[in-house]
Amino acid sequence: MLIIKNLKASVEGKEILKGVNLEIKAGEVHAIMGPNGSGKSTLAAVLAGNQNYEVLAGEVTLDGNNLLEKTPEDRAREGVFLAFQYPVEIPGVSNINFLRTAMNEIRTYRNLPPMESKEFLKLVKEKQKLVEFDAALTNRSLNEGFSGGEKKRNEIFQLAMLDPKLAILDETDSGLDIDALRIVSNGVNKLRTEKNAFIIITHYQRLLDYIVPDFVHVLYNGQIVKTGGKELALELEEKGYDWLKEASKETELV
Amino acid sequence: MNNNNEILERLTTEVYEYGFVTDIEMDIAPNGLNEETVRFISAKKNEPGWLLEWRLKGLRQFQQGEMPNWQNFEMPAIDFQGISYYAAPSKKAKYNSLDEVDPELLATFEKLGIPLNEQKALSGVAVDVVFDSVSVATTFREKLQELGIIFCSFSDAVKEHPDLVKKYLGSVVPYTDNVFASLNAAVVSDGSFAYIPKGVRCPMELSTYFRINAKNTGQFERTLIIADEGSYVSYLEGCTAPMRDENQLHAAVVELIALDNAEIKYSTVQNWYPGDKDGKGGIFNFVTKRGICKGVNSKISWTQVETGSAITWKYPSVILRGDNSTGEFYSVALTKNKQIADTGTKMFHIGKNTRSRIISKGISAGQGNNSYRGLVQVGIGAENARNFTQCDSLLIGDECGAHTFPYIESKNSSAIVEHEATTSKIGEDQIFYLNQRGIATEKAVALIVNGYAKEVLNQLPMEFAVEAQKLLAISLEGSVG
C-alpha cells in the first residue's frame, strides 16, 4: 500500500530524515519507535504534506500514486489520516460541522454525493459508540477547551468517521492516563481491517501492549536502523536506545 | 507556505459580485450643494414647509460644520460640490403597484437576490427597496396594515403620517449631531419608516435594501423606526453598489425609538462596493445610527456584518434612558485589500439597572485596517448599571492592522463595567489541520472565520445568517493563507 524509498527531508534547513525506506501492506500495523529528535514526527508530517518540511529526495507512493506531489488535502482525500500529536483548537466551529465538511469534501473528491443528514448522524452515533467518544463533545467547538485526553480521543473518533486507508498516529499515547490509553487502543483495534494500515509512532512500549504491531521499526538519526517483530519493542524497553546508537555508529564507520 | 500565500493573495483580490450597473433612464439633479439643491429636492417630493425648514437648518449647520478628526485614518477629501444629491428612475416618481415598476429595476433586484414580487419574496420578510434617491417598492404593506403596522418609504410617511414623523424625526440624531448628520438632514431623499403600534409583535422581518446605481451620486437615506409600548420588531437592511473607479458617498442616519417594554432588533448586512485591490473606488460609508430606549424595560439590539465599503465610519449607539432598559451591539467587520473600518458603539447608561452588551469581532486581511472604537458612559443616576464588552480581532496575513479604542466613563460607583479583548491570527497549524482532513485552504479559512464570527452571526434572523456566512466566505475568497 505505502512504499517509502530513500526519503530525505529537512525543516528550517536542517536535514532530519536521511533516507527512510519502509513498505507497508494492507492489514498491517507498523510501530515506529526511537529516541527524541530521531525524526519520528517529521516522518508523519512529511507524509501528511506539512509545508514547513522540505522533501530533499526520495519517493512515497500510496497504492502506486505519488503522494509527494499532492496537496495535503488531496493526500487526505486519497486516504491518508494523521492523528496529530497536538490537535489544534478551532473556536466556534462545531466538531460535527467540521466532520461533515471533511467527509463531504472527501466524498466529492471520490465522485460520491454528499452524505444525507440522517445517514451521517447514524454514522456519528455508531462511531461514537465504537470508540467510546462522549456525545456531548461532538457538538462542542472543535477541540476548544478539551482536555489533552479528550483531544486525542477526538482524533480517534475522526479516524473512525473518515475511515482512511492509512492512519498515522503521532504519539497519540503521550499525555494519556491508563484509562484513556485503553480506550484509544481499543478504538484502534476495532478499526483495524484487512484493507487498512496503521503507522503508530510512539516513545513507549506500553501502547504496544494494547495495540499489537506486526512490525516494529527503530528510527534513529533520520534512518530506520532496526526492524523486528513486536518483541523488539520489549527489547527496547529493557535496554533503551543506547545499544542501537552504538550499533548505528558502527554501521556509519563501516 | 508559498502555496498558502498564493491562495491568500487570490482570496483578497476576488471580484465584487454586485458590481454591475443598471442602465435606466434617470432624473438627476445637477452637481453641487446649496440652498437651491435643498429646495429642489424638497419640491421634487412635494414636502410640507416644516420639513423644508428643517432641511435648511441642516444645510446651514453643515456649511459651518467641521469634518471629524479623531478617527483612526486620514479623512479623505470629499468634494461635496462634485456630487449630485438626487437621482431617481425617471419613469414615475412613485409606483402604485409592482406592475408599474420598470422591469429593468425588478430584474436588478432579482439579480441581487431580492425578488420584489410578493409571491416570490422570502416568506416572512417585508422589503422596502431604495434605488439611489427613492424608494421604488415596499412589499407586504397591506398585510402589515391589518395589524396597524406602518411600513413604508420615508417620503410616504411624511405625506401619510406627518405627526409621527414630525414628533420623532431628529429626536435621537439631531441635525447638529455631526457633519454627516447635518448633510443628511439637508439632502435626505428617502429611506424607510416603520411604526409598530402598542402591544403588537411584528409577524415578519421588516427589511430595506439599499442600492446605489447612478454615477456621481451619493445616497443619503433616513430610517426611522418607532416601537410603541410593548411592541416588538426585527428589521434588516442590506446594501450594494456598482463597481466604479471614483468614490461614492453614503451618509445615512438611522433613528430608533423604543417606548415602555418595547424591543427593536436592527440588523445590517453591509456590502457596499469596497474598491479594487489597489484601493481605487469604493463607497465612503459615513453613517450615524442611534437608538433610544425611552421607556422602562425596553431593549434595542444592533447587529452588523460589515464587509463592504472603502471606508466604514459608524457607531450604532443606544441611549439607555428608561430604567431596566437594555442595549446590545454585535458586530463583525471585515476589511481586506485597502479597506478601512473604524466602527464600534456607544452605550449611554442614564436609567437605573440599565444593561449593555458589546460583542465586536474584527477581521483584517490583506492590507485592511480595522479599528474598534467604543464608549461606555455611565451617568450619575444610573444605579447598578452593567456593561460587558468583548472585543476580538482576527488577523489574516501579516500586512493588515487591528486596533481597539475603548473608552469608559463612569460617574456612578455602583456600576460594573467589564472589558475583554483578544487578538489572534489564523494559524498555519489550524489550516494544516483542516487540510489534513480533506478541506482545502479556502474552505478552511471560511470555516475558521465563520466559527470566529459565530456569536454575532447567531444574532441575525435565520434567513440572513446563512447569507451572511456566505458573504463572509466570499469576501475572503482570495484573501487567506
Boltz contact constraints between the chains, C-beta under 6 A:
constraints:
  - contact:
      token1: [A, 48]
      token2: [B, 436]
      max_distance: 6.0
  - contact:
      token1: [A, 50]
      token2: [B, 432]
      max_distance: 6.0
  - contact:
      token1: [A, 51]
      token2: [B, 1]
      max_distance: 6.0
  - contact:
      token1: [A, 72]
      token2: [B, 435]
      max_distance: 6.0
  - contact:
      token1: [A, 72]
      token2: [B, 436]
      max_distance: 6.0
  - contact:
      token1: [A, 73]
      token2: [B, 435]
      max_distance: 6.0
  - contact:
      token1: [A, 73]
      token2: [B, 438]
      max_distance: 6.0
  - contact:
      token1: [A, 73]
      token2: [B, 440]
      max_distance: 6.0
  - contact:
      token1: [A, 76]
      token2: [B, 436]
      max_distance: 6.0
  - contact:
      token1: [A, 76]
      token2: [B, 437]
      max_distance: 6.0
  - contact:
      token1: [A, 76]
      token2: [B, 438]
      max_distance: 6.0
  - contact:
      token1: [A, 77]
      token2: [B, 438]
      max_distance: 6.0
  - contact:
      token1: [A, 82]
      token2: [B, 436]
      max_distance: 6.0
  - contact:
      token1: [A, 88]
      token2: [B, 429]
      max_distance: 6.0
  - contact:
      token1: [A, 88]
      token2: [B, 430]
      max_distance: 6.0
  - contact:
      token1: [A, 88]
      token2: [B, 433]
      max_distance: 6.0
  - contact:
      token1: [A, 90]
      token2: [B, 430]
      max_distance: 6.0
  - contact:
      token1: [A, 90]
      token2: [B, 448]
      max_distance: 6.0
  - contact:
      token1: [A, 90]
      token2: [B, 451]
      max_distance: 6.0
  - contact:
      token1: [A, 91]
      token2: [B, 451]
      max_distance: 6.0
  - contact:
      token1: [A, 92]
      token2: [B, 451]
      max_distance: 6.0
  - contact:
      token1: [A, 92]
      token2: [B, 452]
      max_distance: 6.0
  - contact:
      token1: [A, 92]
      token2: [B, 454]
      max_distance: 6.0
  - contact:
      token1: [A, 93]
      token2: [B, 447]
      max_distance: 6.0
  - contact:
      token1: [A, 93]
      token2: [B, 451]
      max_distance: 6.0
  - contact:
      token1: [A, 101]
      token2: [B, 439]
      max_distance: 6.0
  - contact:
      token1: [A, 102]
      token2: [B, 437]
      max_distance: 6.0
  - contact:
      token1: [A, 102]
      token2: [B, 438]
      max_distance: 6.0
  - contact:
      token1: [A, 102]
      token2: [B, 439]
      max_distance: 6.0
  - contact:
      token1: [A, 105]
      token2: [B, 438]
      max_distance: 6.0
  - contact:
      token1: [A, 105]
      token2: [B, 439]
      max_distance: 6.0
  - contact:
      token1: [A, 106]
      token2: [B, 438]
      max_distance: 6.0
